[in-house]
Amino acid sequence: MNRLNRYFDYNATTPLDPQVLNVIKENLYIFANPSSHHFLGYEAGEKVERAREQVAHLIGASPNNIFFTSGGTEANNMVIKGWLHNFLGQPIHIITSAIEHPSVLEVFRYFERRGAVVTYVPVDSNGYININQLKNEIREETRLISVMFANNEIGTIQPIKEIAKIAKENNIFFHTDATQAVGKIPINVIGLEVDALSFSGHKFYGPKGIGVLYLKNPDKIEPLLHGGGQEKGIRSGTENLLAIVGLAKACEIADQEIYEQRQHCRHLRQLFIELIREEIPYCSINGSEDPLRTLPNTINVCLSDVRGEAVATMLSEVYGIAVSTGSACSTRKKNLSHVLKAIGLTEEQIRSSIRISFGKFTTDVDIQDFVQCLKTTVFHLRNILPREIQGVK
């Protein structure tokens, strides 16, 4: 089969939607600083505020509670450090899950090195957090609960509303990293009653370098960056107008298409699962297969007796197919996936796993062609290359 040049790594980043690109092009010459007090600055500032309204509408928020950042990582750092700053000099206990993104986990490790106590609540074999244990871990000095909305490696969607209710009943600040969820599934922050929610534009066809932090009560957050007082003093620094208007357009499109695209991706996910079970023996899905409790575009599969890294390399080099062996933010470190470890996989199973994620530009034919290439690759690696060359024990 010829090189296909197909992309199946949408959870790492998505292609820019052509409509988003057009909006960015239209605003290329709006160069003024949005904070400047003249007609050009007012024009730029108005565009930022209109964009804020579009972003707010996607998640059911007020524009007054939306703050632009450089991405999901900054948004996570802002809210965690900004909130916990209120408790400097006091005992700090934090509750989170064992499968958070590195941009959350590393912040908690930062606080652990400074004396905080962090409880990493385990998950079951499908990646769902143990709610009863989370309740039991609450202490008088628990200052924060942070649980991701949907996992970037296995697609598990956590019961965020239930967790938020527990936090509220105990007067604990609750944050959710929704980077993999916003734009893929409907979200309403008012109905969820979360205190903070973070996400990033490039995960749903927007530009890179722009993120969002929703804060229910912004006055309670100490700024991470100090300076000119932009974003109502929460995040200083000149606003990235082009990225902001691009993000706003991505939010507008998501608002219009979210139900249609969710159904489209659910169909592709089910098609992929059916095909690999027909075509490739000794494979299994990591995590839940419940379409209502997982991201519609994400599949993590264990391919016995081959190394996932070898599969991903051959797919890329021979067929022009892009897949991942885990989180794009941690795979270059060559560590075993902490997510797959948390759901109980062995080291060999983890090393035999790949993540497939797709989106609105993916077709049935793409899935069918991919499975055939995957089948050929797996059979080749199982039957031709010695296990020690692949790195399989």
C-alpha positions in Angstrom: 0.0 0.0 0.0 1.3 3.5 -0.8 2.0 6.1 1.8 -1.4 7.4 3.0 -0.4 10.5 5.0 -3.1 10.0 7.6 -3.2 11.7 11.0 -4.5 9.8 14.0 -3.0 11.9 16.8 -5.7 14.4 17.4 -5.3 14.3 21.2 -1.8 15.7 20.8 -3.0 18.6 18.6 -5.6 19.1 15.8 -5.3 20.6 12.3 -6.3 24.2 12.1 -9.9 24.5 10.8 -9.9 26.5 7.5 -12.5 28.9 8.9 -10.2 29.6 11.9 -7.3 30.2 9.5 -9.4 32.7 7.5 -10.3 34.6 10.7 -6.7 34.8 11.6 -5.8 36.1 8.1 -8.5 38.7 8.3 -7.0 40.1 11.5 -3.4 40.1 10.5 -3.2 43.8 10.2 -5.0 44.6 13.4 -1.7 45.2 15.1 -2.5 47.7 17.9 -2.1 46.8 21.5 -5.6 46.0 22.9 -4.8 48.0 26.0 -3.9 51.2 24.2 -6.1 54.2 24.6 -6.6 55.3 21.0 -8.9 54.2 18.2 -6.7 51.4 17.0 -6.3 50.0 20.5 -10.1 50.3 21.0 -10.6 48.3 17.8 -8.3 45.5 19.0 -9.7 45.6 22.5 -13.3 45.2 21.1 -12.2 42.1 19.2 -10.7 40.6 22.3 -14.0 41.2 24.2 -16.2 39.8 21.4 -13.9 36.7 21.4 -14.3 36.4 25.1 -18.1 36.2 24.7 -17.8 33.5 22.1 -15.5 31.4 24.3 -17.8 31.9 27.3 -20.8 30.8 25.3 -19.2 27.4 24.4 -19.0 26.4 28.1 -22.0 28.2 29.4 -20.1 30.9 31.3 -20.2 34.6 31.7 -17.5 36.5 29.8 -16.5 38.1 33.1 -15.2 34.7 34.2 -13.1 33.9 31.2 -9.3 34.6 31.2 -7.0 34.1 28.3 -3.6 32.3 28.8 -0.9 30.9 26.6 -2.3 27.4 26.8 -3.6 24.6 29.1 -0.3 24.2 31.0 -0.3 27.9 32.0 -4.0 27.8 32.9 -3.4 24.8 35.2 -0.4 26.4 36.8 -2.2 29.7 37.3 -5.2 28.2 39.1 -3.4 25.7 41.2 -0.6 28.1 42.4 -2.9 31.1 42.5 -5.4 29.3 44.7 -2.9 27.6 47.0 -1.1 30.9 47.5 -3.9 31.8 49.9 -2.7 29.1 52.3 1.0 29.9 52.5 2.3 29.1 56.0 -0.6 26.8 56.6 -1.0 23.0 56.2 -1.9 22.2 52.7 -3.6 18.9 51.6 -4.5 18.3 47.9 -6.6 15.6 46.4 -6.2 14.5 42.7 -6.4 11.4 40.6 -3.5 9.1 39.7 -4.0 9.7 35.9 -3.7 13.5 35.6 -1.9 15.3 32.9 1.8 16.2 33.6 0.9 19.9 33.7 -1.2 19.2 36.8 0.9 16.4 38.4 4.2 18.3 38.1 2.6 21.3 39.9 1.6 19.1 42.8 5.0 17.6 43.0 6.3 21.2 43.2 4.1 21.7 46.2 5.1 18.4 47.7 8.7 19.5 47.7 7.6 22.5 49.7 5.8 20.5 52.4 2.3 20.0 51.0 0.6 16.6 51.2 -1.0 15.2 48.0 -3.3 12.3 47.8 -3.4 10.5 44.4 -6.7 8.7 44.4 -6.5 5.4 42.4 -8.7 4.6 39.4 -10.2 1.3 38.4 -9.3 -0.8 35.3 -11.4 1.6 33.1 -9.7 4.7 34.5 -12.6 5.9 36.7 -11.7 7.5 40.0 -12.8 5.9 43.2 -15.4 8.4 44.4 -15.8 6.8 47.9 -12.0 6.9 48.5 -12.0 10.5 47.3 -14.6 11.3 50.0 -12.7 9.4 52.7 -9.5 11.3 51.9 -10.9 14.7 52.7 -9.3 16.4 55.8 -9.7 19.6 57.6 -6.6 21.0 55.8 -7.8 19.8 52.3 -7.5 23.0 50.2 -8.0 21.8 46.7 -9.5 18.9 44.7 -8.3 18.7 41.0 -9.5 16.0 38.7 -9.3 16.0 35.0 -12.5 16.0 33.0 -11.4 13.5 30.4 -8.1 11.6 30.1 -5.8 12.3 27.1 -4.5 8.7 26.8 -7.5 6.4 27.4 -10.4 8.8 27.0 -12.1 8.2 30.3 -14.7 10.9 31.3 -14.8 11.4 35.0 -18.1 12.1 37.0 -17.2 15.8 37.3 -20.6 17.0 38.6 -20.5 14.4 41.4 -17.0 15.4 42.4 -17.9 19.1 42.3 -20.8 18.4 44.6 -18.5 16.6 47.1 -16.1 19.5 47.0 -18.9 22.1 47.5 -20.4 20.1 50.4 -17.0 20.3 52.1 -16.2 23.9 51.1 -13.2 22.8 49.1 -12.1 24.6 45.9 -12.6 22.3 42.8 -10.6 22.6 39.5 -10.9 20.4 36.5 -8.5 20.2 33.6 -10.9 20.0 30.6 -8.3 20.3 27.9 -9.3 17.1 26.2 -13.1 17.6 26.7 -13.9 21.1 25.6 -15.0 21.2 21.9 -15.5 17.4 21.9 -18.4 17.0 24.3 -21.0 19.5 25.7 -19.9 21.3 28.9 -21.8 23.8 31.0 -19.8 25.2 33.9 -22.8 26.6 35.7 -24.5 23.2 35.7 -21.3 21.4 36.8 -20.7 23.9 39.6 -16.9 23.8 39.2 -14.8 26.6 40.7 -12.3 26.5 37.9 -11.9 24.9 34.5 -9.0 25.1 32.1 -8.6 24.2 28.4 -6.5 24.9 25.3 -7.5 26.0 21.7 -5.3 23.7 19.7 -7.2 20.6 20.9 -10.3 21.5 18.9 -9.0 23.0 15.6 -7.9 26.3 17.0 -4.4 27.8 17.1 -1.6 26.9 19.4 -0.4 29.3 22.1 -3.8 30.2 23.5 -5.6 28.7 26.4 -8.5 29.6 28.7 -9.1 29.6 32.4 -12.6 29.8 33.7 -12.8 31.1 37.3 -16.0 31.3 39.2 -14.6 33.7 41.7 -11.5 35.4 40.1 -10.8 37.6 43.2 -9.7 34.5 45.1 -6.8 33.7 42.7 -3.3 35.3 43.2 -1.8 36.1 39.8 1.0 34.0 38.5 2.3 36.7 36.2 2.5 40.3 37.4 2.9 43.3 35.1 0.5 45.6 33.2 -2.7 44.2 34.8 -4.3 42.7 31.6 -7.1 40.2 32.0 -8.4 42.1 35.0 -5.1 41.7 36.7 -5.3 37.9 36.7 -2.8 37.4 33.8 -0.6 40.3 32.8 1.0 40.5 29.4 -0.1 41.9 26.0 -3.0 39.9 24.6 -2.3 37.6 21.7 -5.0 39.0 19.5 -4.6 36.6 16.5 -4.6 33.5 18.7 -7.6 34.9 20.7 -9.8 35.5 17.6 -8.7 32.1 16.2 -9.7 30.4 19.4 -13.1 32.3 19.4 -13.8 31.0 15.9 -12.9 27.5 16.9 -15.4 27.8 19.9 -18.1 29.2 17.6 -17.7 26.2 15.2 -17.6 23.7 18.1 -20.8 25.3 19.5 -22.5 24.6 16.1 -21.1 21.2 15.4 -20.4 19.5 18.7 -23.4 17.1 18.7 -22.8 16.1 15.0 -19.1 15.7 15.5 -19.5 13.7 18.7 -21.8 11.2 16.8 -19.3 11.1 13.9 -16.4 10.3 16.1 -18.4 7.7 18.1 -19.2 6.0 14.8 -15.5 6.0 13.8 -14.5 4.7 17.2 -16.9 1.8 17.0 -15.9 1.0 13.5 -12.2 0.9 14.5 -12.9 -1.4 17.4 -15.0 -3.8 15.3 -12.3 -3.9 12.5 -9.3 -4.6 14.7 -11.1 -7.4 16.5 -11.9 -8.9 13.1 -8.5 -8.4 11.6 -5.9 -8.5 14.4 -5.8 -11.3 17.0 -4.6 -10.8 20.5 -5.5 -7.2 20.9 -7.4 -5.5 23.6 -8.8 -2.0 24.4 -7.2 -0.2 27.3 -9.9 1.6 29.4 -13.6 1.7 29.0 -15.6 1.0 25.9 -18.7 2.7 27.2 -19.5 5.4 24.5 -21.3 7.6 27.1 -18.4 7.6 29.5 -15.4 8.0 27.2 -14.2 10.6 24.7 -15.8 9.8 21.3 -12.5 10.1 19.4 -10.0 8.2 21.6 -8.9 4.6 21.6 -5.9 3.0 23.4 -5.2 -0.5 22.3 -2.7 -3.2 23.5 -1.2 -5.2 20.7 0.3 -8.3 22.3 3.8 -9.5 21.4 4.9 -6.3 19.7 6.3 -3.0 21.0 4.0 0.0 20.6 7.0 2.2 19.7 8.0 -0.2 16.9 4.4 -0.2 15.6 4.2 3.6 15.6 7.6 4.0 13.9 6.7 1.5 11.1 3.3 3.1 10.6 5.0 6.5 10.3 7.9 5.5 8.1 6.3 3.0 5.8 2.7 4.1 5.5 2.7 7.8 6.5 0.3 7.2 9.4 0.7 9.2 12.6 -0.2 7.6 15.9 1.1 8.0 19.4 2.3 5.7 22.2 1.0 8.0 24.9 0.8 11.6 25.9 2.7 14.0 23.6 3.8 15.9 26.7 5.6 12.8 28.2 6.5 10.3 25.5 9.8 11.8 24.7 10.9 11.1 28.3 10.7 7.3 27.5 8.9 6.6 30.7 6.2 4.1 31.0 2.7 5.6 30.8 1.6 6.4 34.4 -2.0 6.3 33.1 -1.8 2.7 31.8 0.1 1.7 34.9 -2.7 3.2 37.1 -5.3 1.1 35.3 -3.4 -2.1 36.1 -1.5 -2.9 32.9 1.8 -4.8 33.2 5.1 -3.3 31.9 4.9 -5.5 28.8 1.3 -4.5 28.1 2.1 -0.8 28.4 5.0 -1.2 26.0 2.7 -2.9 23.6 0.1 -0.2 23.5 -0.6 2.7 21.1 -3.1 5.6 21.3 -5.3 6.3 18.3 -7.2 9.6 18.3 -9.2 11.1 15.4 -11.5 14.0 14.6 -13.9 15.6 12.2 -11.7 15.4 9.2 -11.3 11.6 9.6 -13.4 9.4 7.3 -14.6 5.7 7.3 -12.1 5.0 4.6 -9.3 6.5 6.7 -10.2 4.1 9.5 -10.4 1.1 7.1 -7.1 1.9 5.4 -5.5 2.4 8.8 -6.6 -0.9 10.2 -5.2 -2.7 7.1 -1.8 -1.0 7.6 -1.9 -1.7 11.3 -2.7 -5.4 10.6 0.2 -5.7 8.2 2.6 -3.9 10.6 1.6 -6.1 13.6 1.9 -9.3 11.6 5.3 -8.3 10.2 6.6 -7.4 13.7 5.2 -10.5 15.3 6.4 -12.9 12.6 9.5 -11.4 11.1 11.4 -9.4 13.7 12.8 -11.1 16.8 11.1 -10.0 20.0 14.4 -8.7 21.4 14.9 -6.3 18.5 11.4 -4.9 19.1 12.3 -4.6 22.8 9.6 -7.1 23.9 10.7 -9.3 26.8 
